[in-house]
Amino acid sequence: MSNAVSGLPVGRGLLYLIVAGVAWGTAGAAASLVYRASDMGPVALSFWRCAAGLVLLLGARALLPRTRTVPEPLGRRVWRAVATGVALGVFQTAYFAAVAATGLAVATVVTLGAGPVLMALGARLLLAERLGRGGGAAVAGALAGLAVLVLGGGEAVVDLRGVLLALLAAAGYSAMTLLTRWWGRDGGLDASGTTVGAFAVTSVLLLPFAAVEGLVPHTDAPGLLLCLVVYVAAVPTALAYGLYFAGAAVVRSATVSVIMLLEPVSAAVLAVALLGERLTSATLLGTLLMLGAVAGLAVGEARLARARRTEGEAVPA
């Protein structure tokens, strides 16, 4: 199931995305512990997340052997870094602002719910990617599961400003995914380089806002705070985004958006298993719906890749 354009097997790309989605789901719990242990604000945490993640990625690139690729023009690399970094910065900042304005539940549903719709439309118009009936049903099932999972408690309060900010976050997230997929189809996308460039641009964009909020937090447990920030920078940031950019380059955009809905599933499981939250019927039903949608789209993506490979082998160049 090799992708003939980028060289990364589609099956491995799906696995990368699944791991990234699960890792993203741990960021919320880690962030809540950061807020309990200090007075660090969300923008400052986002800045340190990206800046420390950038340092970790640069260290990994220096230590690990690199695959030889055809060098890209400097202008193209700068353009990709700026475009991806701006999209990532809009996504993170608008999402945190939406959470503050309308609450975590509504912000999550609108951002992650609008993402698959925007990506499906963008992929159809810009990349000529079709979901088909089965894919459309899987997306609908995933969105239903997301709504049940996050809004099942019935305590959500809708604020128009928060909804608009969440839609802006979804637009940034969709643009980031569509751009990655577009560049991956051109061939030879350096996922590690894309991640490094995006983190560098996002860190620069967030720095002034983080400075106003307060870069150095006050805490009575500096060791614990340092461990938490390092974890957030390493696992749900450097690792997860590196895997995300690699997988998004070879997997259809709408499929990417649904697989990344594993983030709230992971967060819900973590909340029940480690944070003592009660397992409700809404949590269970929403989780099952979303896992079913993810599994269905993953199988469909693998079959499509296998069919394309067979066609390529049947018609020699």
C-alpha positions as CSV (number, residue, x, y, z in Angstrom):
1,M,0.0,0.0,0.0
2,S,2.8,2.4,-0.8
3,N,2.0,5.9,-1.8
4,A,3.7,6.5,-5.2
5,V,4.1,10.2,-4.6
6,S,5.7,10.7,-1.2
7,G,7.1,7.2,-0.6
8,L,5.4,6.7,2.8
9,P,3.0,3.7,2.9
10,V,-0.6,4.7,3.4
11,G,-1.0,2.1,6.1
12,R,1.8,3.6,8.0
13,G,0.4,7.0,7.5
14,L,-2.9,5.9,9.0
15,L,-1.0,4.5,12.0
16,Y,0.9,7.8,12.4
17,L,-2.4,9.7,12.5
18,I,-4.0,7.3,15.0
19,V,-1.0,7.7,17.4
20,A,-1.1,11.5,16.9
21,G,-4.8,11.7,17.7
22,V,-4.4,9.7,20.9
23,A,-1.4,11.8,21.9
24,W,-3.3,15.0,21.3
25,G,-6.0,13.7,23.7
26,T,-3.5,13.7,26.6
27,A,-2.7,17.4,26.1
28,G,-5.9,18.6,27.8
29,A,-5.3,16.6,31.0
30,A,-1.7,17.7,31.1
31,A,-2.7,21.4,30.6
32,S,-5.3,21.1,33.4
33,L,-2.5,19.9,35.7
34,V,-0.3,22.8,34.6
35,Y,-3.1,25.2,35.5
36,R,-3.5,23.6,38.9
37,A,0.3,23.7,39.7
38,S,0.9,27.3,38.5
39,D,-0.7,30.5,37.3
40,M,0.4,29.9,33.7
41,G,-2.1,31.1,31.1
42,P,-3.2,29.3,27.9
43,V,-1.3,31.5,25.5
44,A,1.9,31.2,27.5
45,L,1.4,27.4,27.6
46,S,0.9,27.4,23.8
47,F,4.1,29.4,23.3
48,W,6.2,27.1,25.6
49,R,4.6,24.1,24.0
50,C,5.7,25.2,20.5
51,A,9.0,26.7,21.5
52,A,10.1,23.7,23.6
53,G,8.7,21.3,20.9
54,L,10.9,23.2,18.3
55,V,14.0,22.6,20.5
56,L,13.2,18.9,20.8
57,L,12.6,18.5,17.1
58,L,15.9,20.3,16.2
59,G,17.7,18.0,18.6
60,A,16.1,14.9,17.1
61,R,17.0,16.0,13.6
62,A,20.6,16.5,14.6
63,L,20.8,13.1,16.2
64,L,18.8,10.9,13.9
65,P,20.0,9.9,10.4
66,R,18.2,11.9,7.7
67,T,16.9,10.5,4.4
68,R,18.5,12.0,1.3
69,T,16.0,14.0,-0.6
70,V,16.2,16.5,-3.5
71,P,16.8,19.9,-2.0
72,E,13.9,22.3,-2.3
73,P,14.3,26.0,-3.3
74,L,14.6,28.2,-0.2
75,G,11.6,30.3,-1.2
76,R,9.3,27.2,-1.3
77,R,10.5,26.1,2.1
78,V,10.0,29.5,3.6
79,W,6.5,29.7,2.1
80,R,5.5,26.3,3.4
81,A,6.8,27.2,6.9
82,V,5.0,30.5,7.0
83,A,1.7,29.2,5.7
84,T,1.7,26.1,8.0
85,G,2.8,28.1,11.0
86,V,0.2,30.8,10.5
87,A,-2.6,28.2,10.1
88,L,-1.3,26.3,13.2
89,G,-1.2,29.6,15.2
90,V,-4.7,30.6,14.2
91,F,-6.0,27.1,15.0
92,Q,-4.5,27.0,18.5
93,T,-5.1,30.6,19.5
94,A,-8.7,30.8,18.2
95,Y,-9.5,27.4,19.9
96,F,-8.3,28.6,23.3
97,A,-10.2,31.8,22.9
98,A,-13.3,29.9,21.9
99,V,-13.0,27.7,25.1
100,A,-12.7,30.9,27.2
101,A,-15.8,32.4,25.5
102,T,-18.2,29.5,25.2
103,G,-16.8,26.6,27.2
104,L,-14.8,23.5,26.4
105,A,-17.8,21.4,25.2
106,V,-19.2,23.8,22.6
107,A,-15.7,24.9,21.4
108,T,-14.7,21.3,20.9
109,V,-17.8,20.3,19.1
110,V,-17.8,23.3,16.7
111,T,-14.0,23.2,16.0
112,L,-13.7,19.4,15.5
113,G,-17.2,19.1,14.0
114,A,-16.7,21.8,11.4
115,G,-13.2,20.5,10.5
116,P,-14.3,17.4,8.6
117,V,-17.0,19.4,6.7
118,L,-14.5,22.1,5.7
119,M,-11.9,19.6,4.8
120,A,-14.3,17.5,2.7
121,L,-15.4,20.6,0.8
122,G,-11.8,21.8,0.4
123,A,-10.5,18.4,-0.7
124,R,-13.3,18.1,-3.3
125,L,-12.8,21.6,-4.8
126,L,-9.0,21.8,-4.6
127,L,-7.7,18.2,-4.6
128,A,-10.5,16.4,-6.5
129,E,-10.8,13.9,-3.6
130,R,-14.2,12.3,-3.2
131,L,-15.5,10.7,-0.1
132,G,-18.3,8.6,-1.6
133,R,-21.4,7.4,0.2
134,G,-19.5,5.2,2.6
135,G,-17.1,8.0,3.5
136,G,-20.0,10.5,3.9
137,A,-21.8,8.1,6.2
138,A,-18.6,7.6,8.3
139,V,-18.1,11.4,8.6
140,A,-21.8,11.8,9.7
141,G,-21.4,9.0,12.3
142,A,-18.2,10.6,13.6
143,L,-19.9,14.0,14.0
144,A,-22.8,12.4,15.8
145,G,-20.5,10.5,18.1
146,L,-18.6,13.8,18.8
147,A,-21.8,15.6,19.7
148,V,-23.0,12.8,22.0
149,L,-19.6,12.4,23.6
150,V,-19.0,16.1,24.4
151,L,-22.5,17.4,24.8
152,G,-23.9,14.3,26.6
153,G,-23.8,16.0,30.0
154,G,-26.3,18.7,28.9
155,E,-24.5,21.6,30.6
156,A,-23.3,23.4,27.5
157,V,-23.8,27.2,27.1
158,V,-23.6,28.6,23.6
159,D,-22.0,32.0,23.0
160,L,-22.1,33.5,19.5
161,R,-18.6,35.0,19.8
162,G,-17.2,31.7,21.0
163,V,-18.9,29.8,18.1
164,L,-17.3,32.2,15.6
165,L,-13.9,31.8,17.2
166,A,-14.3,28.0,17.0
167,L,-15.2,28.2,13.3
168,L,-12.0,30.3,12.8
169,A,-10.1,27.6,14.6
170,A,-11.6,24.9,12.4
171,A,-10.7,27.0,9.3
172,G,-7.0,27.2,10.5
173,Y,-7.0,23.4,11.2
174,S,-8.5,22.6,7.8
175,A,-6.1,24.9,6.0
176,M,-3.1,23.2,7.7
177,T,-4.3,19.8,6.7
178,L,-5.2,20.7,3.1
179,L,-1.9,22.4,2.5
180,T,0.0,19.4,3.9
181,R,-2.0,17.0,1.7
182,W,-1.4,19.3,-1.4
183,W,2.3,19.4,-0.9
184,G,2.4,15.7,-0.2
185,R,0.9,15.0,-3.6
186,D,3.7,17.0,-5.2
187,G,6.2,14.5,-3.8
188,G,9.1,14.5,-1.4
189,L,7.5,16.4,1.5
190,D,9.9,16.6,4.4
191,A,7.4,16.1,7.3
192,S,10.1,16.8,9.9
193,G,11.1,20.0,8.2
194,T,7.5,21.1,7.8
195,T,7.0,20.6,11.5
196,V,10.1,22.5,12.5
197,G,9.2,25.4,10.3
198,A,5.6,25.6,11.5
199,F,6.7,25.5,15.2
200,A,9.3,28.3,14.5
201,V,6.7,30.6,12.9
202,T,4.0,29.8,15.5
203,S,6.4,30.5,18.3
204,V,7.3,33.9,16.9
205,L,3.6,34.7,16.4
206,L,2.7,33.7,20.0
207,L,5.7,35.3,21.7
208,P,4.3,38.9,22.1
209,F,0.9,37.7,23.3
210,A,2.5,35.2,25.7
211,A,4.7,38.0,27.0
212,V,1.7,40.2,27.8
213,E,0.0,37.3,29.6
214,G,3.2,36.3,31.5
215,L,6.0,34.1,30.3
216,V,7.3,33.0,33.7
217,P,4.6,31.5,35.9
218,H,4.5,31.5,39.7
219,T,4.4,28.0,41.2
220,D,5.0,26.2,44.4
221,A,6.0,23.0,42.5
222,P,8.6,24.0,39.9
223,G,9.8,20.4,39.4
224,L,6.3,19.2,38.7
225,L,5.6,22.1,36.4
226,L,8.8,21.6,34.4
227,C,7.9,17.9,33.9
228,L,4.4,18.7,32.7
229,V,5.6,21.3,30.3
230,V,8.3,19.0,28.9
231,Y,5.7,16.3,28.5
232,V,3.3,18.6,26.6
233,A,6.1,19.8,24.4
234,A,7.4,16.2,23.7
235,V,4.4,13.9,23.3
236,P,1.3,15.8,22.2
237,T,3.4,18.4,20.3
238,A,6.8,17.4,18.8
239,L,5.9,13.7,18.4
240,A,2.2,14.1,17.6
241,Y,2.6,16.9,15.1
242,G,5.6,15.2,13.4
243,L,3.5,12.1,12.9
244,Y,0.5,14.2,11.9
245,F,2.3,16.1,9.1
246,A,3.7,12.8,7.8
247,G,0.4,11.0,7.8
248,A,-1.6,13.9,6.4
249,A,0.6,14.1,3.4
250,V,-0.5,10.6,2.1
251,V,-4.0,10.2,3.5
252,R,-7.1,11.9,2.1
253,S,-8.0,15.1,3.9
254,A,-11.5,14.1,5.1
255,T,-10.1,10.8,6.4
256,V,-7.4,12.7,8.3
257,S,-10.1,14.9,9.9
258,V,-12.1,12.0,11.1
259,I,-9.1,10.0,12.5
260,M,-8.0,13.1,14.5
261,L,-11.4,12.9,16.3
262,L,-9.6,10.3,18.3
263,E,-8.4,13.3,20.4
264,P,-11.7,13.7,22.4
265,V,-12.0,9.9,22.6
266,S,-8.5,9.7,24.2
267,A,-9.3,12.6,26.5
268,A,-12.6,11.0,27.6
269,V,-10.9,7.7,28.3
270,L,-8.1,9.4,30.2
271,A,-10.6,11.4,32.3
272,V,-12.4,8.2,33.3
273,A,-9.3,6.1,33.9
274,L,-7.0,8.6,35.6
275,L,-9.0,11.7,36.7
276,G,-11.9,9.8,38.4
277,E,-14.7,11.1,36.1
278,R,-17.8,8.9,35.9
279,L,-18.3,6.7,32.8
280,T,-21.7,7.7,31.4
281,S,-23.8,6.2,28.7
282,A,-23.2,9.2,26.5
283,T,-19.4,8.8,26.9
284,L,-19.7,5.1,25.9
285,L,-22.0,5.7,23.0
286,G,-20.1,8.6,21.6
287,T,-16.8,6.7,21.9
288,L,-18.2,3.7,20.1
289,L,-19.7,5.8,17.3
290,M,-16.4,7.6,16.7
291,L,-14.3,4.5,16.9
292,G,-16.5,2.8,14.4
293,A,-16.3,5.8,12.0
294,V,-12.5,5.9,12.3
295,A,-12.2,2.1,11.7
296,G,-14.5,2.3,8.7
297,L,-12.6,5.1,7.0
298,A,-9.2,3.6,7.8
299,V,-10.3,0.3,6.1
300,G,-11.6,2.2,3.1
301,E,-8.4,4.2,2.8
302,A,-6.3,1.1,2.9
303,R,-8.5,-0.6,0.2
304,L,-8.3,2.5,-2.0
305,A,-4.5,2.6,-1.7
306,R,-4.3,-1.1,-2.5
307,A,-6.5,-0.6,-5.6
308,R,-4.3,2.3,-6.8
309,R,-1.2,0.2,-6.4
310,T,-2.7,-2.7,-8.3
311,E,-3.6,-0.3,-11.2
312,G,-0.1,1.1,-11.2
313,E,1.4,-2.4,-11.4
314,A,-1.0,-3.5,-14.1
315,V,-0.1,-0.6,-16.4
316,P,3.7,-0.4,-16.7
317,A,5.3,2.9,-17.6
